Amino acid sequence: MQMQTVLVTGAAGGIGTRLRGLLKGVYPRMRWSDIRRPSGLAPDETFVEADLADLSQVERVVAGVDGIVHLGGVSIEHPWHEVLSANIIGCYNLFEAARRQKVKRIVFASSNHAVGFYPRQRKIGVNSPVRPDSRYGVSKAFGEAVGALYAYKHGLRVTCLRIGNFGDVPVDERRLSIWLKPEDLVQLVRIGLEHPDIHFEIFFGASDNARSWWDNEPAFRYGYSPTGRAEDYAAAALAAQKALPADPIGDWYQGGPFCSAEFDGAPDLAAT
């Protein structure tokens, strides 16, 4: 599918900032949006400020676009009222505005934290039930559900990317399993925006990680061929791991410190 105009929300965030360079020239017209103006905008970059919690603002920013890469919202754990406004209300507004404006495709930035409470010893696929590890993880599971609703009820083509750890290199032992090279994210985004057979899919946002906990077969089926190899950085990552404090809960679960933060349950570390 030929995308003429693509909107990226969350343009001021870390991933959005990186994508501004990596997607340059890929599509004829790019539109960038956030609640605040990003630093370092080039003169040829189009930016439209919008608050995701305001449906009228969101509808204005999505008007006339063919596809959306939805990165907007809070990107780590926050108090509930902040998650609710940015990631729950804001996500619903984005999909509803897209429906009203007849947008064709949405790539939703979900997160590994939607399934963070699986133990690291267990390999999971996209059909494993969600086990969010935080309020933030709940918001990403909600976004996947909203994406499915708008795909099956309203005909949008939706791809949800459960992003692991986005960065140039994996910096500790956990990230050896969940690392996502920036160029590999671009590949997944382009599959979501362009592949003719996409209707509703969930992919894991991960590179070629020998220690991966995730079965990413659906992404491979659509032609994903990651170029990043986490094991190339294993020696440095494992050395860095030795300097980190022990975290019995976080070190057991895939979600790491998102699982141990505020944890006051009765841990059953034998459970799978």
Secondary structure as UniProt FT lines:
FT   STRAND          5..9
FT   TURN            11..12
FT   HELIX           14..22
FT   TURN            23..26
FT   STRAND          29..34
FT   TURN            39..40
FT   TURN            43..44
FT   STRAND          46..49
FT   TURN            52..53
FT   HELIX           55..62
FT   TURN            63..64
FT   STRAND          67..70
FT   HELIX           80..83
FT   HELIX           84..89
FT   HELIX           90..100
FT   TURN            101..102
FT   STRAND          105..111
FT   HELIX           112..115
FT   TURN            116..117
FT   TURN            120..121
FT   TURN            126..127
FT   HELIX           135..154
FT   STRAND          157..163
FT   STRAND          165..166
FT   HELIX           173..178
FT   STRAND          179..180
FT   HELIX           182..194
FT   TURN            196..197
FT   STRAND          200..205
FT   TURN            210..211
FT   HELIX           217..221
FT   TURN            222..223
FT   HELIX           230..233
FT   HELIX           234..241
FT   TURN            242..243
FT   TURN            248..252
FT   TURN            254..256
FT   HELIX           257..260
FT   TURN            261..262
FT   TURN            269..270
//
